[in-house]
Amino acid sequence: MKNKVEKKTIDWYGKPVMVPFDCAIYLDREMEIANRFTGQKCKMPGYAGAVYDTIIGAEQFEDWDTVRAGLDWFKEYFAEQYMVVLD
């Protein structure tokens, strides 16, 4: 049985944002990510890029709970970027 991982809250320009799981948050304010299959790119905040990287890593380890949590979070908060890099 997996231990429940605490969600991390970060301060994004004075607004608290909760990421779906504990992950290393990039200090960069914005980053560009390319879809690994199509090469199409989009920009997103560093913390969204950290969530993206965690999703991709979780896929490699078949940690589907983490993948699902990250995908659901992206759909809710970054739908446009989700359609570019994760759909």
Residue pairs with C-beta under 8 A, 6 or more apart in sequence:
2 65
5 21
5 22
6 22
7 18
7 19
7 20
7 21
7 22
8 18
8 19
8 21
8 22
8 23
8 25
9 16
9 17
9 18
9 19
10 16
10 17
10 19
10 25
10 47
11 17
12 45
12 47
17 47
17 77
19 25
19 47
19 50
19 51
19 73
20 51
20 69
20 70
20 72
20 73
21 51
21 54
21 66
21 69
21 70
23 50
23 51
23 53
23 54
24 50
25 46
25 47
25 50
26 46
26 47
26 49
26 50
27 46
28 46
28 49
29 45
29 46
30 43
30 44
30 45
30 46
31 43
31 44
31 45
31 46
31 49
32 41
32 42
32 43
33 41
33 42
33 43
33 44
33 49
33 52
33 81
33 85
34 40
34 41
34 85
35 41
35 84
35 85
35 86
36 56
36 85
40 84
40 85
41 84
42 80
42 81
42 84
42 85
43 81
44 52
44 78
44 81
48 74
48 77
48 78
48 81
51 70
51 73
51 74
52 70
52 74
52 85
52 86
54 66
54 70
55 66
55 67
55 70
55 71
55 74
55 86
58 64
58 66
58 67
58 70
59 67
71 82
71 86
74 81
74 82
74 86
75 82
